[in-house]
């Protein structure tokens, strides 16, 4: 979706060279690393939007929330951030698909 809006999208992983530098350039950071509190606040660009899609034992996301929320203009909490939105969208699309299938038959 972002590419369709002419955004520059960079995909990284936990072993990407210069990861803090790359994250420091990002306007939007989506974290799904699978490592608790991996993304640090010192890496963040001031005003970035942070979407923490990670979930680790002890209700800890992939983003160090305490460090990142100070710089972020918006940040999703863990738990109760990305998960409920994902479930809501899945339910929405399930209902739309069910309604559409009724119209076809």
Buried (B, 14 or more C-beta within 10 A) or exposed (E): EEEEEEEEEEEBEEEEEEBEEBBBEBEEBBBEBEEBBBBBBEBBBEEBBBBBBBBBEEEBBBBBBEBBBEBBEEBBEBEEBBEEEEEEEEEEEEEEEEEEEEEEE
